[in-house]
Amino acid sequence: MPRIFQVSVPSLRVTLSSIFRKQGFNSTDALYLAGTLIDADQRGISSHGTQRMAMYDAKIRHRIIDPHARPGIVRSKGASLLIDAHAAMGQLAMREATNLAIGLAQSHGVGLVTVRNSNHFGTAGQYARKAADSGFIGIVSTNSNPIVAPTHTAVPALGSNPIAVAAGYGDDQLDYDAATSTVSLGKVEVHEKTGTPIDADWAVDARGTVSHDPAAIMDGIRSNPRRAALTPLGGPGENGGGYKGYGLGLAVELLTGLLGDAPASIDLKGTRISHSILVISPEAYGGSDALAARVSQLAKRLRSLPSSDGHPVLFPGDKERAAIAQHHDSVPIDDVTYRQVRDIAWGLDIDEPQIVRVEGADGDGYPTTDSGTTIANETEDTGTTGDPTHHSSETATAWTTR
């Protein structure tokens, strides 16, 4: 069983925000960024949580992300805006875009904001939920580096290009967030880190043959040129409907890079990512409370349907809400990610986050290596040389894989 650490949420928040602060972000932005990663971990979306820190650290050190950048409005027309992120962290650019889109929807009934020259923005759902929590419908998308092969080729040309939609309130809020590829790349990375085989048709090699080996998939995607690709939603070929995922991915390209006069995924090389958010006011349709009531009624009707396989029918967001209740005080982090965060923290003279429980390791208390030494003193098999300022090659090159 892979070793998983249950890490204290308050301690993790201090470590991550301190790292971001040392990297050049102001204290408000540093806390916000740490919160976005912890929120993903608490929702069970580890692919977009703390495990992204290695990528962010590498991009900041390679000056792909500018901690001091401030997004600015390029053009506006009625209910639409174009923002240039100026290489800011994607979360910060989209925080601004979301607030602007909500303001436009309040004034015009709808608000569309597209962001260009940005970076990875975490989970798409967090911005759609912000709109929904404010009484609107939120629809969010982003392009990304080319890692998805269109139908009938093995050449990666699209990003994972997620779409998020949110509406309503509370436990019955519709909270949909999914890649237009079969899975996000982050999920393959989690399997690679934990050594867990993939049992579905998530990716193909350079010949178009389905691969279930996460290490081989990641090696192929990290190579230049790439020798592996994720499959579009529906899988390879047409029989499983993969062309539909391909089409949805293209729709995201239209709403992001193409609309924003910025590169499409096929031309991206680690930066200049584009996002979009559409916020719709329900005031012309009965108001926010009436819409939320209709969403809630639909959620209850769908959940009440009889199961055909022993599993309950869920409404989008149900799994994440259950995960939040389970991970209020601590979140699970695989040992590879923990070591990466620890090394980054040590290199900046910051304490590593507190581990409260170990799963999949022998013994109790502070986790130990196979040789019996504590993680706090371990330098072997972590990609370090004993110097905490030295980052592993995996960490240093992680930014090239998105």
NUSESE-682229 format. One record per residue (C-alpha): x, y, z. Coordinates in nm, 3 decimals, always signed. Example, Ala and Ser with C-alpha at 12.3 -4.5 7.8 and 13.67 -1.06 7.14 Angstrom:
% NUSESE-682229
REC      px      py      pz
REC  +1.230  -0.450  +0.780
REC  +1.367  -0.106  +0.714
//
This chain:
% NUSESE-682229
REC      px      py      pz
REC  +0.000  +0.000  +0.000
REC  +0.144  +0.343  -0.092
REC  +0.238  +0.554  +0.207
REC  -0.004  +0.840  +0.265
REC  +0.044  +1.111  +0.526
REC  -0.250  +1.278  +0.695
REC  -0.124  +1.635  +0.728
REC  -0.262  +1.898  +0.964
REC  -0.462  +2.158  +0.771
REC  -0.357  +2.456  +0.990
REC  +0.009  +2.350  +0.971
REC  -0.011  +2.295  +0.595
REC  -0.169  +2.638  +0.551
REC  +0.120  +2.799  +0.739
REC  +0.383  +2.610  +0.537
REC  +0.230  +2.674  +0.195
REC  +0.151  +3.040  +0.259
REC  +0.501  +3.092  +0.399
REC  +0.651  +2.937  +0.086
REC  +0.445  +3.162  -0.140
REC  +0.538  +3.463  +0.073
REC  +0.911  +3.383  +0.044
REC  +0.868  +3.338  -0.331
REC  +0.755  +3.699  -0.362
REC  +0.376  +3.704  -0.323
REC  +0.222  +3.950  -0.078
REC  +0.073  +3.805  +0.240
REC  -0.289  +3.829  +0.120
REC  -0.217  +3.652  -0.207
REC  +0.004  +3.393  -0.035
REC  -0.278  +3.295  +0.202
REC  -0.526  +3.287  -0.085
REC  -0.304  +3.061  -0.296
REC  -0.244  +2.823  -0.006
REC  -0.618  +2.812  +0.054
REC  -0.694  +2.714  -0.305
REC  -0.461  +2.413  -0.285
REC  -0.589  +2.302  +0.055
REC  -0.948  +2.339  -0.065
REC  -0.873  +2.099  -0.351
REC  -0.716  +1.849  -0.109
REC  -1.012  +1.875  +0.127
REC  -1.251  +1.810  -0.161
REC  -1.062  +1.494  -0.254
REC  -0.915  +1.652  -0.569
REC  -0.553  +1.576  -0.483
REC  -0.454  +1.613  -0.849
REC  -0.497  +1.990  -0.809
REC  -0.400  +2.029  -0.445
REC  -0.068  +2.037  -0.263
REC  +0.088  +1.806  -0.522
REC  +0.096  +2.105  -0.759
REC  +0.352  +2.286  -0.541
REC  +0.650  +2.132  -0.722
REC  +0.521  +2.264  -1.053
REC  +0.451  +2.611  -0.915
REC  +0.791  +2.628  -0.747
REC  +0.969  +2.535  -1.070
REC  +0.769  +2.785  -1.275
REC  +0.842  +3.064  -1.029
REC  +1.214  +2.981  -1.024
REC  +1.220  +2.972  -1.405
REC  +1.037  +3.309  -1.411
REC  +0.739  +3.167  -1.596
REC  +0.516  +3.282  -1.310
REC  +0.571  +3.640  -1.192
REC  +0.472  +3.679  -0.823
REC  +0.460  +4.058  -0.864
REC  +0.244  +4.067  -1.179
REC  -0.091  +4.243  -1.170
REC  -0.357  +4.153  -1.429
REC  -0.501  +4.442  -1.626
REC  -0.797  +4.505  -1.855
REC  -0.703  +4.514  -2.224
REC  -1.044  +4.583  -2.378
REC  -1.407  +4.597  -2.273
REC  -1.736  +4.605  -2.462
REC  -2.071  +4.595  -2.287
REC  -2.084  +4.279  -2.078
REC  -1.748  +4.141  -2.192
REC  -1.389  +4.202  -2.087
REC  -1.044  +4.084  -2.193
REC  -0.776  +4.066  -1.922
REC  -0.401  +4.026  -1.966
REC  -0.259  +3.837  -1.668
REC  +0.100  +3.945  -1.745
REC  +0.227  +3.599  -1.636
REC  +0.058  +3.615  -1.295
REC  -0.038  +3.304  -1.103
REC  -0.356  +3.174  -1.267
REC  -0.550  +3.171  -0.940
REC  -0.486  +3.542  -0.887
REC  -0.582  +3.632  -1.243
REC  -0.904  +3.432  -1.216
REC  -0.990  +3.578  -0.877
REC  -0.993  +3.917  -1.047
REC  -1.178  +3.785  -1.353
REC  -1.447  +3.622  -1.140
REC  -1.515  +3.940  -0.944
REC  -1.534  +4.141  -1.265
REC  -1.768  +3.889  -1.431
REC  -2.001  +3.897  -1.130
REC  -2.006  +4.276  -1.145
REC  -2.090  +4.268  -1.517
REC  -2.371  +4.018  -1.455
REC  -2.516  +4.242  -1.187
REC  -2.525  +4.531  -1.434
REC  -2.601  +4.354  -1.763
REC  -2.755  +4.019  -1.670
REC  -2.448  +3.836  -1.803
REC  -2.075  +3.886  -1.775
REC  -1.803  +3.724  -1.986
REC  -1.438  +3.770  -1.897
REC  -1.151  +3.607  -2.085
REC  -0.796  +3.600  -1.948
REC  -0.481  +3.557  -2.155
REC  -0.107  +3.529  -2.077
REC  -0.182  +3.343  -1.756
REC  -0.070  +3.022  -1.585
REC  -0.226  +2.711  -1.430
REC  -0.524  +2.824  -1.220
REC  -0.595  +2.523  -0.998
REC  -0.946  +2.378  -1.001
REC  -1.195  +2.538  -1.237
REC  -1.479  +2.470  -0.997
REC  -1.366  +2.719  -0.733
REC  -1.449  +3.013  -0.960
REC  -1.782  +2.871  -1.076
REC  -1.876  +2.812  -0.710
REC  -1.788  +3.173  -0.625
REC  -2.043  +3.286  -0.882
REC  -2.303  +3.035  -0.759
REC  -2.251  +3.134  -0.396
REC  -2.322  +3.492  -0.504
REC  -2.655  +3.387  -0.658
REC  -2.548  +3.344  -1.020
REC  -2.470  +3.064  -1.263
REC  -2.096  +3.028  -1.319
REC  -1.937  +2.859  -1.621
REC  -1.556  +2.838  -1.629
REC  -1.302  +2.692  -1.869
REC  -0.929  +2.703  -1.942
REC  -0.696  +2.573  -2.207
REC  -0.357  +2.424  -2.119
REC  -0.043  +2.277  -2.270
REC  -0.101  +2.017  -2.544
REC  -0.133  +1.678  -2.372
REC  -0.453  +1.537  -2.530
REC  -0.461  +1.357  -2.865
REC  -0.759  +1.439  -3.089
REC  -0.957  +1.146  -3.224
REC  -0.765  +0.936  -3.481
REC  -0.416  +1.060  -3.388
REC  -0.164  +0.998  -3.111
REC  -0.017  +1.348  -3.137
REC  -0.105  +1.568  -2.835
REC  -0.264  +1.888  -2.965
REC  -0.525  +1.993  -2.707
REC  -0.508  +2.067  -2.337
REC  -0.714  +1.882  -2.078
REC  -0.939  +2.190  -2.113
REC  -1.176  +2.153  -1.816
REC  -1.527  +2.293  -1.792
REC  -1.690  +2.384  -1.459
REC  -2.055  +2.476  -1.404
REC  -2.210  +2.576  -1.072
REC  -2.552  +2.699  -0.958
REC  -2.761  +2.693  -0.642
REC  -2.662  +2.685  -0.278
REC  -2.551  +2.455  +0.001
REC  -2.571  +2.077  -0.006
REC  -2.780  +2.078  -0.325
REC  -2.554  +2.311  -0.522
REC  -2.478  +2.185  -0.871
REC  -2.098  +2.177  -0.871
REC  -1.961  +2.019  -1.189
REC  -1.590  +2.037  -1.272
REC  -1.429  +1.799  -1.519
REC  -1.161  +1.783  -1.784
REC  -1.261  +1.728  -2.146
REC  -0.989  +1.462  -2.152
REC  -1.072  +1.127  -1.994
REC  -0.884  +1.246  -1.683
REC  -0.666  +1.540  -1.591
REC  -0.290  +1.494  -1.608
REC  -0.272  +1.547  -1.233
REC  -0.456  +1.219  -1.174
REC  -0.195  +1.032  -1.377
REC  +0.074  +1.204  -1.168
REC  -0.095  +1.088  -0.847
REC  -0.089  +0.729  -0.978
REC  +0.277  +0.772  -1.071
REC  +0.367  +0.900  -0.724
REC  +0.178  +0.625  -0.545
REC  +0.284  +0.349  -0.786
REC  -0.078  +0.259  -0.858
REC  -0.153  +0.105  -1.202
REC  -0.420  +0.264  -1.420
REC  -0.711  +0.033  -1.504
REC  -0.880  +0.247  -1.771
REC  -0.801  +0.387  -2.116
REC  -0.664  +0.720  -1.996
REC  -0.366  +0.754  -2.229
REC  -0.193  +0.628  -2.542
REC  +0.172  +0.596  -2.643
REC  +0.328  +0.739  -2.959
REC  +0.180  +0.453  -3.166
REC  -0.170  +0.515  -3.035
REC  -0.166  +0.204  -2.814
REC  -0.344  +0.238  -2.480
REC  -0.100  +0.239  -2.186
REC  -0.187  +0.156  -1.824
REC  +0.158  +0.236  -1.682
REC  +0.149  +0.582  -1.517
REC  +0.530  +0.612  -1.509
REC  +0.557  +0.535  -1.881
REC  +0.276  +0.779  -1.959
REC  +0.439  +1.059  -1.761
REC  +0.782  +0.986  -1.912
REC  +0.626  +1.011  -2.257
REC  +0.446  +1.336  -2.181
REC  +0.758  +1.489  -2.023
REC  +0.971  +1.401  -2.326
REC  +1.039  +1.643  -2.611
REC  +0.878  +1.570  -2.848
REC  +0.607  +1.405  -2.644
REC  +0.572  +1.028  -2.681
REC  +0.239  +0.989  -2.500
REC  -0.094  +1.167  -2.476
REC  -0.413  +1.161  -2.275
REC  -0.727  +1.046  -2.452
REC  -1.024  +1.280  -2.501
REC  -1.330  +1.223  -2.282
REC  -1.482  +0.900  -2.412
REC  -1.148  +0.735  -2.483
REC  -0.954  +0.660  -2.801
REC  -1.135  +0.623  -3.133
REC  -1.503  +0.684  -3.199
REC  -1.671  +0.376  -3.050
REC  -1.664  +0.514  -2.695
REC  -1.758  +0.864  -2.803
REC  -1.408  +1.012  -2.783
REC  -1.493  +1.252  -3.065
REC  -1.738  +1.418  -2.824
REC  -1.462  +1.491  -2.574
REC  -1.251  +1.617  -2.864
REC  -1.533  +1.853  -2.964
REC  -1.581  +1.978  -2.608
REC  -1.207  +2.043  -2.586
REC  -1.231  +2.251  -2.903
REC  -1.522  +2.447  -2.755
REC  -1.294  +2.540  -2.465
REC  -1.026  +2.649  -2.712
REC  -1.283  +2.882  -2.869
REC  -1.384  +3.042  -2.538
REC  -1.026  +3.088  -2.415
REC  -0.725  +3.128  -2.643
REC  -0.907  +3.185  -2.971
REC  -1.150  +3.438  -2.825
REC  -0.873  +3.610  -2.630
REC  -0.643  +3.648  -2.933
REC  -0.393  +3.421  -2.759
REC  -0.232  +3.085  -2.839
REC  -0.443  +2.772  -2.867
REC  -0.325  +2.470  -2.670
REC  -0.139  +2.330  -2.971
REC  +0.099  +2.629  -2.955
REC  +0.144  +2.652  -2.577
REC  +0.481  +2.574  -2.421
REC  +0.444  +2.615  -2.046
REC  +0.293  +2.962  -2.030
REC  +0.044  +3.206  -2.191
REC  -0.253  +2.993  -2.084
REC  -0.602  +3.141  -2.132
REC  -0.915  +3.114  -1.915
REC  -1.275  +3.229  -1.939
REC  -1.566  +3.276  -1.701
REC  -1.927  +3.336  -1.797
REC  -2.157  +3.453  -1.517
REC  -2.534  +3.455  -1.574
REC  -2.784  +3.638  -1.355
REC  -3.113  +3.455  -1.289
REC  -3.300  +3.778  -1.209
REC  -3.495  +3.765  -1.537
REC  -3.595  +3.405  -1.459
REC  -3.739  +3.436  -1.110
REC  -3.430  +3.531  -0.912
REC  -3.149  +3.353  -0.730
REC  -3.360  +3.184  -0.462
REC  -3.608  +3.051  -0.718
REC  -3.326  +2.909  -0.929
REC  -3.162  +2.752  -0.624
REC  -3.494  +2.592  -0.529
REC  -3.530  +2.441  -0.876
REC  -3.173  +2.311  -0.867
REC  -3.235  +2.162  -0.522
REC  -3.556  +1.993  -0.636
REC  -3.378  +1.836  -0.933
REC  -3.093  +1.717  -0.709
REC  -3.335  +1.545  -0.472
REC  -3.527  +1.378  -0.756
REC  -3.209  +1.244  -0.916
REC  -3.071  +1.113  -0.586
REC  -3.399  +0.932  -0.522
REC  -3.371  +0.724  -0.841
REC  -3.325  +0.350  -0.777
REC  -2.969  +0.223  -0.807
REC  -2.892  -0.026  -1.082
REC  -2.555  -0.137  -0.944
REC  -2.565  -0.086  -0.567
REC  -2.419  +0.264  -0.581
REC  -2.637  +0.567  -0.509
REC  -2.714  +0.823  -0.777
REC  -2.512  +1.134  -0.695
REC  -2.552  +1.499  -0.787
REC  -2.243  +1.687  -0.908
REC  -2.060  +1.805  -0.596
REC  -2.188  +1.534  -0.359
REC  -1.854  +1.349  -0.342
REC  -1.662  +1.669  -0.280
REC  -1.899  +1.781  -0.004
REC  -1.859  +1.444  +0.168
REC  -1.480  +1.472  +0.137
REC  -1.480  +1.817  +0.299
REC  -1.659  +1.677  +0.603
REC  -1.400  +1.400  +0.626
REC  -1.093  +1.621  +0.576
REC  -1.178  +1.921  +0.791
REC  -0.871  +1.891  +1.016
REC  -0.623  +1.698  +0.802
REC  -0.573  +1.608  +0.436
REC  -0.407  +1.303  +0.276
REC  -0.080  +1.372  +0.094
REC  +0.131  +1.104  -0.072
REC  +0.488  +1.072  +0.051
REC  +0.647  +1.192  -0.276
REC  +0.447  +1.515  -0.265
REC  +0.524  +1.558  +0.104
REC  +0.896  +1.528  +0.038
REC  +0.875  +1.777  -0.247
REC  +0.698  +2.031  -0.026
REC  +0.940  +1.962  +0.258
REC  +1.241  +2.024  +0.032
REC  +1.094  +2.348  -0.101
REC  +1.019  +2.462  +0.254
REC  +1.364  +2.371  +0.385
REC  +1.526  +2.557  +0.097
REC  +1.343  +2.870  +0.213
REC  +1.411  +2.811  +0.585
REC  +1.048  +2.716  +0.653
REC  +0.926  +2.429  +0.870
REC  +0.761  +2.135  +0.696
REC  +0.390  +2.074  +0.768
REC  +0.292  +1.857  +1.063
REC  +0.201  +1.493  +0.999
REC  -0.075  +1.368  +1.228
REC  -0.112  +1.013  +1.099
REC  +0.053  +0.771  +0.856
REC  -0.134  +0.524  +0.639
REC  +0.046  +0.241  +0.463
REC  +0.362  +0.257  +0.678
REC  +0.485  +0.030  +0.956
REC  +0.466  +0.151  +1.313
REC  +0.305  +0.449  +1.477
REC  +0.403  +0.808  +1.537
REC  +0.629  +1.008  +1.306
REC  +0.670  +0.825  +0.972
REC  +0.989  +0.634  +0.915
REC  +1.172  +0.514  +0.607
REC  +1.240  +0.150  +0.535
REC  +1.579  +0.193  +0.703
REC  +1.418  +0.330  +1.018
REC  +1.535  +0.691  +0.990
REC  +1.275  +0.962  +1.022
REC  +1.145  +1.146  +0.720
REC  +1.274  +1.467  +0.876
REC  +1.634  +1.341  +0.837
REC  +1.597  +1.145  +0.517
REC  +1.793  +1.241  +0.206
REC  +1.796  +0.912  +0.012
REC  +1.552  +0.842  -0.269
REC  +1.399  +1.189  -0.251
REC  +1.586  +1.345  -0.539
REC  +1.798  +1.557  -0.306
REC  +2.170  +1.553  -0.240
REC  +2.137  +1.622  +0.129
REC  +2.126  +1.994  +0.053
REC  +1.768  +2.108  +0.121
REC  +1.803  +2.385  -0.138
REC  +1.860  +2.130  -0.414
REC  +1.543  +2.020  -0.589
REC  +1.498  +1.690  -0.766
REC  +1.502  +1.672  -1.144
REC  +1.135  +1.576  -1.126
REC  +1.060  +1.898  -0.942
REC  +1.281  +2.112  -1.161
REC  +1.124  +1.990  -1.484
REC  +0.766  +1.952  -1.365
REC  +0.656  +2.275  -1.530
REC  +0.733  +2.137  -1.875
REC  +0.466  +1.867  -1.844
REC  +0.157  +2.088  -1.823
//
